[in-house]
Amino acid sequence: MSFFSEIFSNEILWVSIFACFFAQFLKIFSGDKGIDVSRIIVSGGMPSSHSSFVSCMSTMIGLKYGFSSDLFAIATVVSLIIMYDASGVRQAVGKQATILNQLIEDWQKKKEIKQEKLKELMGHTPKQVFFGALLGIIIGLIF
């Protein structure tokens, strides 16, 4: 079997990618403004596509190789690190962007400064990570 045919026949990879894109698609319907198609390309928001991606992968690895396998343990550790990063570090960066944008707006009231706004929606709340992970687990169990 060739390299490319092995990749294209890897069910765990493609179902995990599907879980990621499905979570990203659901973001269209989860914004404050109702349906917003532009949310399909942003990071952050409900549900976390990162969490959906890695939890689906871990679930499918557990189902295929056993939940006591070393491969499942590795996948789970990597998944937890990614979900922690999504809810912790990236969320903090988003909060910093909010503060910087507010400082720029306050400064602009006194003196005109042309400054592009920083992206504020960088990370996820723990709730967004949880529901992204839950979505990934469900998709992993279905396929």
C-alpha positions as CSV (number, residue, x, y, z in Angstrom):
1,M,0.0,0.0,0.0
2,S,1.4,3.4,-0.9
3,F,2.0,6.3,1.4
4,F,-0.9,8.3,0.0
5,S,-3.4,5.4,-0.1
6,E,-2.6,4.7,3.6
7,I,-3.3,8.3,4.6
8,F,-6.5,8.4,2.6
9,S,-7.7,5.1,4.1
10,N,-7.0,6.2,7.7
11,E,-10.5,6.3,9.2
12,I,-9.3,7.8,12.5
13,L,-7.7,10.7,10.7
14,W,-10.6,11.5,8.4
15,V,-13.3,11.1,11.0
16,S,-11.4,13.3,13.4
17,I,-11.0,15.9,10.7
18,F,-14.7,15.7,10.0
19,A,-15.4,16.2,13.8
20,C,-13.2,19.4,13.6
21,F,-15.0,20.8,10.6
22,F,-18.4,19.9,12.0
23,A,-17.7,21.8,15.2
24,Q,-16.4,24.7,13.1
25,F,-19.7,24.5,11.1
26,L,-21.8,24.6,14.3
27,K,-20.1,27.9,15.2
28,I,-22.3,29.6,12.5
29,F,-25.3,29.1,14.7
30,S,-23.7,29.8,18.1
31,G,-22.9,33.5,17.9
32,D,-24.5,36.4,19.7
33,K,-25.9,37.7,16.5
34,G,-27.7,34.5,15.5
35,I,-26.6,32.9,12.3
36,D,-23.3,34.3,11.2
37,V,-21.5,32.5,8.3
38,S,-18.3,34.4,8.9
39,R,-17.8,32.5,12.2
40,I,-16.9,29.3,10.3
41,I,-13.4,30.6,9.8
42,V,-12.6,32.1,13.2
43,S,-10.9,30.5,16.1
44,G,-12.6,30.4,19.5
45,G,-16.4,30.1,20.0
46,M,-18.8,27.3,20.7
47,P,-18.0,24.4,20.3
48,S,-14.2,24.1,20.4
49,S,-13.2,22.5,17.1
50,H,-9.7,21.8,18.6
51,S,-11.4,19.8,21.4
52,S,-13.7,18.0,19.0
53,F,-10.8,17.1,16.8
54,V,-8.6,15.6,19.5
55,S,-11.3,14.0,21.6
56,C,-12.7,12.2,18.5
57,M,-9.2,11.0,17.7
58,S,-8.6,9.7,21.2
59,T,-12.0,8.0,21.3
60,M,-11.5,6.2,18.0
61,I,-8.0,5.1,19.1
62,G,-9.5,3.8,22.3
63,L,-12.2,1.9,20.4
64,K,-9.7,0.4,17.9
65,Y,-6.7,-0.3,20.1
66,G,-8.3,-0.6,23.5
67,F,-8.7,2.0,26.3
68,S,-5.8,0.4,28.2
69,S,-3.4,0.7,25.2
70,D,-0.3,2.8,25.2
71,L,-1.5,4.5,22.0
72,F,-4.7,5.6,23.7
73,A,-2.8,6.9,26.7
74,I,-0.5,9.0,24.4
75,A,-3.5,10.3,22.4
76,T,-5.3,11.2,25.6
77,V,-2.3,13.1,27.1
78,V,-1.8,15.1,23.9
79,S,-5.6,15.8,23.7
80,L,-5.7,17.1,27.3
81,I,-2.7,19.3,26.6
82,I,-4.4,20.8,23.5
83,M,-7.7,21.3,25.4
84,Y,-5.9,22.9,28.3
85,D,-4.1,25.2,25.9
86,A,-7.4,26.1,24.2
87,S,-9.1,27.0,27.4
88,G,-6.2,28.5,29.3
89,V,-3.4,30.1,27.4
90,R,-5.4,31.1,24.3
91,Q,-8.3,32.5,26.4
92,A,-5.8,34.7,28.3
93,V,-4.4,36.0,25.0
94,G,-8.0,36.9,24.0
95,K,-8.5,38.8,27.3
96,Q,-5.3,40.7,26.7
97,A,-6.4,41.6,23.2
98,T,-9.7,43.0,24.7
99,I,-7.7,45.2,27.1
100,L,-5.3,46.4,24.5
101,N,-8.2,47.3,22.2
102,Q,-9.9,49.2,25.0
103,L,-6.6,51.1,25.7
104,I,-6.4,52.0,22.0
105,E,-10.0,53.2,21.9
106,D,-9.4,55.4,25.1
107,W,-6.2,56.8,23.6
108,Q,-7.9,57.5,20.3
109,K,-10.4,59.8,22.1
110,K,-7.6,62.2,22.9
111,K,-5.4,61.7,19.9
112,E,-6.0,60.1,16.6
113,I,-4.0,56.9,16.2
114,K,-4.6,54.5,13.4
115,Q,-4.3,51.1,14.9
116,E,-5.8,47.9,13.7
117,K,-7.8,46.0,16.4
118,L,-6.3,42.8,17.7
119,K,-8.2,39.6,17.3
120,E,-10.1,39.1,20.6
121,L,-11.7,35.7,20.1
122,M,-8.6,33.5,20.5
123,G,-9.3,30.9,23.0
124,H,-12.2,29.0,24.5
125,T,-14.0,29.0,27.8
126,P,-14.0,25.7,29.7
127,K,-17.6,25.2,28.6
128,Q,-16.7,25.5,24.9
129,V,-13.9,23.0,25.4
130,F,-16.2,20.6,27.2
131,F,-18.8,20.7,24.5
132,G,-16.2,20.4,21.8
133,A,-14.8,17.4,23.5
134,L,-18.2,15.9,24.0
135,L,-19.0,16.4,20.3
136,G,-15.8,14.7,19.3
137,I,-16.4,11.7,21.5
138,I,-20.0,11.3,20.2
139,I,-18.7,11.5,16.5
140,G,-15.9,9.0,17.4
141,L,-18.5,6.6,18.9
142,I,-20.9,6.9,15.9
143,F,-18.3,6.1,13.3
